[in-house]
Amino acid sequence: MAKFSKIWNTFATGEISPARHGRTDLEEQYQNALYRCENFIVSSKGGLNKRSGTRYIKDITSSIFTTADDVRIIPFVFSKEESYAVIIGATTEGRTTAARPVATEVLLGDRNTCVIINTSDTAAAVTIDTPTYRAASPYTILVNTSNGIKESTEADANEHGIAEEYTAAELKELQYTQINDVLVIVHKNHPPLFLVRTDTNEFIEYSHRDFAAIPNDSSFTNTGALNAPGTVLATWAAQWALGVPFRDVVYDSENQPQFCIDLTSVSIDNLRDIYISNAAVWGGFTEKHIGSIFRATYTNGGGPNTGVVVIGDVTDENNARAYVIKGFDPANHQTLPATPPTNFADSWQEAAWSDARGWPRTVAFHENRLFYGGNTSEPDTVWASQSGDIAQMTPSSDYADVALTASASDPFSNGISSNESNAIQWINSQKTLVIGTLGREYLAEIVEGTSTSSLSLSPQTARGSSYLQAKAVDNTLIFVERSNRQLREFVFNFNEDNYRSEDISFLADHMVSEVGWKEKTANTSFKYPRITELTLLTSPENILFCLNNNKGLFGVTRDRSLNVLAFHRHLIGGTNSQVWSIGGIPNPNQGAGDDLWIIVSRTINSATKYYVEKIDRDFLSPVAYNADDAFSIANNDIEAEEVNIDMYFVDSAVEKMGSVSGGAITKFTSFNNLSHLEGQTIKVIGDGFYLGELTVASGAVTLPVSCEYAIGGLSYTARMITLPLEAGSQIGSAQIKDKQIDEIMLRLYNSAGCKFGRVSLDDEDVNGENISIVEPQVEDLVEINFQDGSTPLDHPMVLYTGDKDEFFIAHIDKNAMMSVESDYPFPLRIAALVVSGETHD
């Protein structure tokens, strides 16, 4: 019989998979690992911190989820002081291309609802304006003639329709980048969407599809000469056409497709007839070409002449009708139909991006250019914008009727030469451009020549990526492998003088599949597990949060310099709670870190509700509370977090402070801003005292005592469970030996309210399905006393810093596992854990 004393002074491995519980040979990782790390965040600096509760922000049940079946949060960070949560709801049907005989109907149909929240002033009205040429249906839009912008007149100024119609599956695949006050959102099935901040709480958004839909308006019709567009139309169309790259048609000399246009056959909707031969070679017109751009160059008429058209209607695979948006010389006319046509363009090109050819899959801003990656027709092509002009994707010289000098700053495109044509899955800007494809990962450097630029690509690793945006963590990239279940870290290895894509989830690969099992309801089918979203919080430390398709949330604390790679799971409080989307956004308060914004659903009064909530910074060091402090808080003389009345350790939490009048705070007993938790039992802290559990009725609870300040919300439990103990054996491993824990010591910092107990393991089926997991059972829970006899009874909770020594209820088993947990609305920070006992050799 040998005695042991085991200390956890860091939890740097976090929770690990049951399939890795035998890896005691990984001594450092095993000794710093946990069986369960639930609603605790592993600090890279050491210790475990109970996560802060979620703060209730907004109910989006009626605004987004009336017609949507999923949602996505995208951060918009203009500055540390001014940030926004852009929330987009999915359409139930998505955009269809049927019954679109003319381009004016491109925009008809369902749109996504978009809600933008100013994170520093969540009640502020944030407007999204749209270009004047967008069709109004199905939203009520008024035209402001003074500024040429359409302004929404919907009831809720924060809720708007946006141009694109993303389905639920597509929302999870959205990729984005931000350049100063411009947010660019892309998806392989949709044109790029631009959300531009024009002032505080004011945005304008537009899509490439806006320009493809030319309305029947007198200011936009082809007036004047038959070969040229109207003046207004020409102004915006000529600039817009520069925003689309073009693709070359590959053909042999005997089967060259020929382009010709009839400039005299004008229909009532001002469309011109177009003919392109050899449809089998170039693919031919389809209905999806409505809105596509073509350009053609002729040498007739005394010199080169390049005209541009946008397709408005399709007749068959060889014939279409189009609007002229850059004029052709009359000498280039061809009367159609003609058998065969004779006046062909010397060269022509089709836009690389369209419904027919696909839209950019990925986007990144790098070295003053906007880079797009891959589409359906050219999955392994990268397109780069003009240097210094993110909107220009085609060199101006391509449209000029006179010779212009090409420049190295011009837009360019570059394919990836490989033995496989693998779709580009993400692009990320580091010291060089990093490109992840379905098959491998590349580094790409811009090479500038005298008149052109290109990318020099070098393959690095061959793991392959899923269609999810990679996240930069310090000087590395973390991406999801193409299996959608593993996280890999793209990092330079000095020993090998090359990059590696290291599997950082091999010790915790259960997270993506297990988190969400226990939380799903009996009538919700289990989905084959995969990661659907990633978001990164960098302050005060790096935490990558992940969401899976079973709406389970988990995090990864990562710090390579401190050798910390720790996984932790998070269950949000409430009945049937599920997390739908996540986004990391800086907290606007001075000295604060990043917040995790979430969309969460839960059952409230027998109905499913969808709320915007956020998990913000940890509870700061408290000071003693008194009435003077409270008055100072109300007058913003000191931060509320400096006193221990402001403890957000309940979910969907709200606060209430009494009104200030004549130097005094009016106390209250009616805590009445809780309508979002109607019928729920909540936990309440008032003036630093725990007031117990109360049930919300008519949007309020009645406090048992009068308070100046109160916080209320749903309870959640933070729980850590140790692994089967490897300690004390004098002969080989202790895993097979009986062990007994006699005593524990918790080293705490600014903590209150926790319990400890022993743990046994039992198999359990999930909702009667054939999904069997080993579920730990916590037994013999013992409450730790935090009452200080020297503290007056009328003084609020004093948080404890120091050691708590406790005797363990005697029990002998082979695992010797224990749990520390807290369901109180108080902080719990475990700096170290020590257990002592005996191993029976």
N, C-alpha and C positions, 0 to 999 in steps of 0.2 A: 504494500500500500504506500503510494507516494503522494506527497502533497504538491499542489500546483498553485500558482498565482499568475493569472493571465490578464494582460492589460491591452485594451484597444485605445491607443492614443491618436490614431487616425483611422478613418473608415474609407480609405482611398480607393478601394475596389468596389464599394457599394454592394448592391444586391447581385448575386450570381445565380446562374441557372442550376436547377436540381441535377441536371446532367453533368455538371462540373463539380459537384460536391465531393467527388473522389480525388480532386486534384490537390491533395495536401502536399504534393511535391513542389507546387508553385508556392513556396513558403510565404513569401512576402504578400502575394495577392491573397492567398487563403487566409492568412492571419488578419488581414485588414478588410475581409469581406463579411457580408451579412446574408442570412437566409432570406430576410425580408426587410426592405427599406421603403416604407409606405408613408407618404405625406411628410417625409423628412427630406431635406436637401443636404447632400454631402458637400461640405465646404472644402475647397481646395486647400485652405489654410489649416484644416484639421477640424474634427468634430462634426456633429450632426445638428442641424437646425430644423425645428418644426416649421414647415412652410407657413407663410402668412395666409390668412383667409382670403377669399375672393371678395372684392367690393362690387356691389351691384351698380351697373351703369345705365342700362336701357333694356326695355322689353321690345323685342323685334318680332314677336309672335305674329301680330297682325300685319306689320309692314312688309316683312320678307317671307315668312313661312306660310302665309295664306296661299301663295301660289308656287312657292319654291320647295324643293325637297333636299336642299343642301345649301351650304354657305361657306364663304371664304373670307378671312381677314388678311388684308395686305397693308403693311405699315407704309406711311408716307411721312418721312422725317425731314422737315424743312430746316429745322435747327433744334438745338437742345431744348429751347423754350417753346417751340411751336411744332407739334407733331400731330398726326391724324391717324385714326384707324379707319381704313377704307373697307367697308363690309359689303360684299356682293353676294346676292342670292341667286341660286340657279333657277332657270326656267324649267317648267315641268315637261315641256315638249321639245325645246330647242328650236333653232331657226330652221325653216324649210325653204327649199328653193323652187317648189312647185308653184305653178300658176303665176309666173313673173314675166309677162309678155314684154314689158318695157322696164327700163332702168329705174323709173320713178317708184317702182314697187319693191325695190330691193330691201327697204327698211321695214316694210309692213310685217306685222306679226308680234309675238311676245318679245319683251325685253327683260333683261335682268333688272331687279330693283337694287339700288345702291344706296347705302347709308354711310355718311362720313361723319365721324365724331372727332371733335377737337379734344385731344387728351388733356389739355390744361384747363379747358372750360367745356365740360361735357354737355352742358345745357345750351351752348351757343348754336345758333342756326348756321349751318354750312350749306352753301348753295352750289349746285353744279349747273352751269350754263352750257348750251349746245350751239353749234354753228347754225346760222340762219337757213342754210340750205337743207337741213335735215327735215324729213317728213314728220309732221306732228303726231300722227297716230302712233300708239294708242293713248298718249298722255296729253293733257291740256297744256299748251305752250303758247305764250304771247310773244310777239316780235317787238323788241325794243329798237325802234328805228334810229335812235340816236347813236347807239353803239354797235348795231348790227349783230346783237347776241340775243338768242332766245332764252327767256327766263322761265323757270318752272313756277307754276302756280298751285302746286299740290299742297294739301293741307299741312303736312309735316314738312317743314323746310329742309329737313335733313334727308328726306327720302325722295329718290329720283329714279328715272329710268335711264339706262345707259345704252349705247348703240348696239352692243353685241348681245347674243343670247346663248350664254354658256350653260351646258347641261351640268348636272351634279358631278358626273365623272370628270368633265372637262375642268370644272372649278379647281379640283385638286391638282390638276396638271398645269395650271397657270404659272408662267414664269415672268419675272419682272425685273426692272432695274430703274434706278432713279438718277437723273442728272439735274442737280440743283432743284428747280421747282417743277420738273417734268417727270412724271411717272409713266413708264412704258410697260404695257402688259401684253404678253403674246401667248398664243396657243396655236397648235398646228392646224386647227380647223377654222381659225378666225383671223381676220386682219388685225395688225397691231392696233391697240387702243392707247390713246394718249390722254392722261389726266394732268392738266396744267394748273398750277396754283397761280392765280392772278393777283391775289391780295389775301390778307388774313380772312379765313373762312369763306373764300370765294375761289371757285374752280371753273374751268371750262374743259370739256372732254370732247374728243373727236376720234374718228376711226377712218381708216382708208376706205371703208365702205361708204362713208358720207360723200366722198368725191365721186364714187362710182354711180351714185343715185342722183342723176341730174333732173331736177323737178321741172314740170311744165309751167314755167314762170316767164313772163315777158323779159325779165332781166337776164335770163339764162338761155334763151332760145337762140338758134343760129340765125340771127338777123343779118341783114346786109348781103354781101356777096355769098353765093352758094358754096364757095370753097372755103369759107372762114367762119369761125364761131363769133357770137356776139362779144362785145367789148368786155362786159363783166365776166362772162363765162371764160373768156380767154385769159383774163387776169389770174383767176385762181387756178384754172385748169393747167396752165403752163407751169406754174410753180408746183402743183401737186404731182404732175407727171414726172418731175425730177425725183419724187420720193419713191419711185418704184424701180427696182432693177429689172433688167431684161435677160432673157435666156436665148441662146443660139439654137437653131434647129439643125440637127445632124442629118445630112442627106448625101447621096452620091450624085454625080453630075447628070445622070440620066433621069433621076426622080426628084429633081429640085422642086419643092412646093413654090408656087408663084402667087404673089399678092397683087390684087388690083381693086380699085375703088371707082364707083360711079358717082360723079359729083353733080349730076343733073336730076337724078330720080329722087325727088324730095317728097317724102310722105308728110302727113299732117303732124306727126310728132318729130319732124326734122331729122329723121334717120337716113343715112346713106347706105346704099347696098355695097357689100364687100364680098369678094370671092377669093378663096385661097385653094389652090389645087392640091392634088395628092394628099388627101386627108389621112391615108394610111401611113404616110411617112411622118407627118408632124402631129398626128393624133386627132385632128378634125375638131370642128365646133361641137360643143355640147351645151345643154342648158346652163351648166355651171359657168360658162364663159360670159354670161350676162354680168356686166361690170368690169370685165377684163380689158386691159389696154393693149393695143397693138401700135407699132410704129413702122413706117416704111420710108425708104429713101429712094428718090428718083434723080436721074441726071438730065431729064428732059427740061425744056424751058430755060435753057441758058445756064444751068449750073445745078449743083446739088440742092435738093429740097427734101426735108424730112417732115412728114406729117404724122399726127398722132390721132387715134380714134379710141373711143370707149364703146364696147359692145352693148347695145340696148335690146337686141332681140336676135334669136337664132332660128334660121329657117331649116337648115340641114347641116350635115357635117362639112360642107364646102361653102355654104352661104350664110351670111349674117347681115344685120343692119347695125349701124353704129353712128354715134355722134362724133363730129370732127371737133377736136379740142386744140389742135394745132394745124393750121391750114396747109393744103396742098396747092401747088401751082396748077392752074387750069389745064396746062398741057398734059398733066398726068391723069386726065379723065379717061375712063373706059365705060362705054355704055353697056349695062348689064340687063338682062342676061345676054351673053354672046357665046357663040359656039365656033371655035373656042375663043376665050378672051385673048387679047393680044398686047395690051398696054400694061405690062407688068412692072412692078417696082424692081429696082436693081438689087435691093436687099430689104428684108423685113425681120422684125423680131416680135415675139410675144412677151408680155410681162412675166417675169419669173414667179410673181406672187398673184394668186387669184383663187377663187373657189375651185377652178378647174385644175390648177397646178399645186394648190396647197399654200399655206401661209407659214411664216417663220415659226419654228418650234421653240427657239431659245433666244435670249437677248442678254447683252452685257455692254457696259460702257468702259472703254479701254483706250488710253492714250489719245483722248480728245475725239474719238470716233465711237459711233454706235455700231455694235456688231450683232448681226442676226445669224442664227445657225439652223440650216436644214429646213426642208419642207417635203411634201409628198413626192414631188417630181425629182427633186435634187436633195436627198436626205443628208448627204455628206458635204454640202457646200456652205461656205461662210461668206456673208455679204457684209461689207464695211461701208459706212457712210462717208461723206465728204469730211475731211478733217476740219473740225470747228463748226460743222453744220450737221446736226444729227438728222435733219429732215431730208437731206439730199442724198439719194441712193444711186443716181445716174449722173455721169459727167455732163456738164453743160454743153461740152463740145459735141455730144451725141445728137443734140437737137439743133445745132446751129446750121444755118444755110450758107455760112461763110466759114472759112477755116479758123479754128481756135486751137491754141496750143494746149495740149494735154499736160497735166501736172501731177506730181507725186502725191499731192493732197487730194486728188480726185477719188471718188468712190471706186471700190474694186470688189471683185469676188474671187474666191479661191476654193477649189475642191480639195478633198483629202485623198491623196493617192495611197491606196491600200489594196491588199488582195481580197478584201471584203468591202462591200458598200454598206457601212453601218450608219444608221441614223444618229445625228448629233442629238444628245440628250440634255446637255447643259454647257454653258460657257461661263467662265469666271475670270475676272481681271485680277491678276496678281502682278508680280514683277514682269512676267510675260502673260500672254493669254493662255489659259488652260481650257482644254476642250475635252469633254467626256462624251464618248459615243457608246452605242450598244455593245461594241466589241472591245474597245480599249480607250486609253487616256493619252492625250497629246499635249505637248507644249508648242505654242505658236508665237513666233516673233515677227513683227512687221519689218519688212525689208523695203526701203524706199530707194527707187531708182531716180533717173533724171526726169522721166515723164510718167512713170507708173509706180505703183506699190503692189506688194504681194505679201503672202504669209509664208514663212519658212517653218514647216511643221516637223516635229520629231516625236515618234511614238515613245511612250514611257512604260506604261504598265498595261496589262491585257486582262483586266478583271471585268470591264463592262459596267455600264451604269443604267439605272432606271430613269424614267422620264420625270425626275424631280430635281429641282435646282440644288446645286451643291452650296455648302456654307463655309465661309472662310473663318477658321478659328486660329487666331494669331497668324503664324506663317505656314499653316497647313490648310488643306481643304478636306472637309468631311462630306462624303457623298453616299448615296444608297446604291448598293450593288444591284445588278439587273434582276436578281431574284426578288427584289423589293423587301428583303428581310434582314439584310446585313448592312451595317455601317462600316465604311472603309475610310481610312485616313490617307490622303495623298501627301506624302512627305518625302523630303530629300534624305537619302541615306549616304552619309559621308564615307562609310566603309566600302560601300559598293559603287560610290560615285554615280549614283543614279536615283531616280525616284522609286518609291514603293507605294503600293496601295494596301496598307495593313488592315487586317480585320480587327476592329476595335470592339466588336460586339461578341467575340467568341466566348467570353465568360458569361455573358448575359444575353445570349441569343433567344432566350425564352420570353423576353420582354414584349417583342412585337406580337407574339402569338398568345401569350397568357394574359396580359393586361387587357381588360375588357371582357374576358370570359365571365367572371363572377358578377360583373356589373350589368350584363345584358338581361333583358326581361325574357320571360318564358316564351313570349310570342314573337321574339326577334330571332331570326335565323342567324347562326354563326357564319361569318364570312371567312374564306381562306385568308389568313392573316398577311397583311403587308403594310408597310409604312406609307402613309399618304401625305404627311406634311412634316416639314422641319422648320424651326425658327430658333434663332440664336440670341441669347442675352449675354452681353459682354461686360456689364458692370453691375456689381463690383467684381464678379468673376465669371468665367466662361461656363455657361450652361446651355447645352443644346437640347431643346425640347422636341419630342417626337410624338406624332399622333398616328394611330393605326386605323384601319378601316372598320374596326369594331368599336371605334370612338373611345379607345383607351389612351391615356396620356402617361408618358414617362419622360424622364430627363437624364442627361449625361453631363456630369461635371467633368471638365477636361482642362488639365494644365500639364503640358509635357515637361515643363521645367521643374515641377514638383512631383512628377510621376503619379499624377492623379487621373484615374479613369474610372469613374464611379457612376453606376446606374441607380436610379430611384424611380419608383412609380408613384402616381398621384391619383387619388380617388376624390372627386368633388362631392361635397355634402349635398344631401337631398335624396328624395325617392326617385329611383330609376334615372339617376343623373348620367349624362353622356356628354362628352366634349366633341364639338363639331368642327371647330377650327381654332387655330392658335396664331399669335403674332407677337413678336418682341418689339416693344416701343420704349424709347427713353422716357423716364419719369421727368416731367418738366420742373420739379422742385430742385432747388439748389442743393448739391451734394448728394442727391438721390441717384440710384442706379437705374436699371431697366425694369420695366414691368412686363409681365406676361398677360396679354389680352386673350380672352377665350370667348367662344360662343358655347354656352352650355344649355342643355335641355334637362328638365326634370318635371315630375308630376306635381302639380299644384292644384289642390281642390279637384282632383279627378281629371284634370285637363293637362295636356302637355304644353309647357311654356318654354320659350326660347329667349335667353337673356344674354346680353353682353356684360361680361364681368372682367375684372383684372386682378391678378396677384401681384402686389407691389413689394416694395423693399421690406427688408426684415425690420422687426421692432428694434428701435434704437435704445441706447442706455437710458434708463428712466431716472428721474429724480423724485424727491418727495412731492406729494400733491397737497395743495391747500387752496383756499378760496382765492387768494391773491394770484396764484398760478392760473386758476381757471379764468379770472378776469383778464390776465395778460394774454392768454390764448385767444380769448374772444376778440381782443384788440390787436392780435397778430404781433404782440411784443416778443413772444417766444413761440417756438414750434410746438404743436400739440404732442408730437412724438417724444418730446423731452420729459413728459410726465407720464406716469404709468396708468393714465385713464384711457389712453388711445391705443388699445390692444386689439388689432384686427386678426383674431384667430377663430373666426366663424366665417362660413361661406355665404355668399349672396348678401353680404353685410351692408347695412346702412347705419348712419349716425344721426343723432339729434343733439343740438345744443340750445339751451334756453336763451331767450332774448336778453340783451344787455340794455339796461336803462338806469341812468343815474348812478353809474359806478357799481351796479349790482347785477348779478345774473338771476333771472327769474327761473325758479325751479319748476319742474313739471312731473306729472305722473303718467300722462297719456303720451306714449311713444307711438306716434300716429302716421308715420310715413313708411308703412310696411305692407302696403296693398299687394306688392309682388309676391309676398309670402303668405297670402290669405289661407287660413286653416292649418298652417304649419306650426309645429312646436319649435321654438327658437331659444337660444341661450343669450342672455343679456348681461352686459357689464354696465353698471351705472356709477359714475364718479370713482371708478377704480375698484368697486365692489362687484363680486359675482352675485347677481340677483336671481340666479336659478333659471329654470325652464318655464316659458310662458307660451301660450297659444294665441296666434294672431286671429282676431275677429274684427270684421269691418275695417281692416287695414291698420289695426292698432293693437297694442297690449297695454295693460295697466300695470305700472311698476309698483312693487310693494312699498317703496319709499320714494320721496321726492328727490329728483336729481337735477343737476345742472348740465350733465353730459352723459349720453348713453350710446352704446353700440349693441346692435342685435343682429343675429343671423343663424344659419343652420350649423348644427354641430358636425364635426368630422373628427376622425381618430388618426393620430400619427402613431405609427407602430414600427419598432425595429426589433428583429429577431436574430439572434446569433446563430452561426453555423454549428453543426456538431463539433464539439470541442476537441481540438488536437493539443493536448497538454498533459504533462505529468507522468507519462509512461516511461519506465526505465528500460523496457524491453520492446523495441520496435514502436509501431504506431499505437496511438491511444484509441483509434476508431472502434476497435472491437472490445475495448475494456469498459467495465462498469465504472461510472464516475458519479461523484456527488458534489454539488455546489453548496458550500456552507455560508458564504458571505459575499455580498457585492458592495461596490463603492461606485457611486455616480459623482463625477466632478461636473458641476453645473455652472452655468453663467446666465444671470438674469432670467431665472426660470421659476415656474410654479406649477403645481398640479400634475403629478404623474404617478404611475403605478408600475409595478414589476411583477413577474410571475414566471413559472416554468412552462415549457412548451413540449407537447407531444405531437407526433405526426400521424395522420390518418389519410387514407385515400378517400376522395370524394368525387361523385359525378356532378357535372354542371348541368342543371336544369333537366336532368334525366337523360342527357345525351351521352354518347360514347366518348366523352372527353373527360378523362380521369386525371386529376392532378393531386399531388400531395399537399393537402391543406393543413397548415399548422393550427393546433388547438392550444390556446392559452388557458392555463389553469392556475388556481390558487393565487389570484391577483392580490397584491398587497399595496395599499395606499401609502405613499410617502408623505409624512407630515411636514407641511411648510409653515405652520403657524408659529409665530414668534411671540413669546409671552411678553416681551418688552414693547410690542407695538400696541398702541391704544386701539380700542374696539371701533372708534369712529374714524380710524385711519384706513385708507384703501390698501389693497394688496401690496405688500412689499416683496419684490422679486428677490430670489435667493441666488447668491453667488458663493460657491464653496463646495465641500464634499458632503455627500449623504451616504453614511455607512448603514447597511441594513443586513439583517440575518435572513438567510434563504430558508424556506420551508424544506425540511429534509426530504430528499427523494433520490433514489439511485436508478440510473438508466445509462445506456451506452452513449446517448447523444449529448446529454448535459446542456440542453439549449434553454435560453431564457429570453424573455421579452420585456421591453420597456415601452410604455405607451401613454398617450395623453388624449383625452377627449374633452378636456377643459378649454375654455376660451382664453388660455394663457400661453405665453411663449415657453418653449422648452429647448434649451441648447445644451447638448451633451458634449462636453469638452473631452471627457475620457470615461471609460468603463473598465472596472477591474473586478474580476471574479476570482475567488479562491476556494479550494476544496481538496478532494482526494481522488486519485485514480487507483482503482483496484487491480494491481498487477497480479 
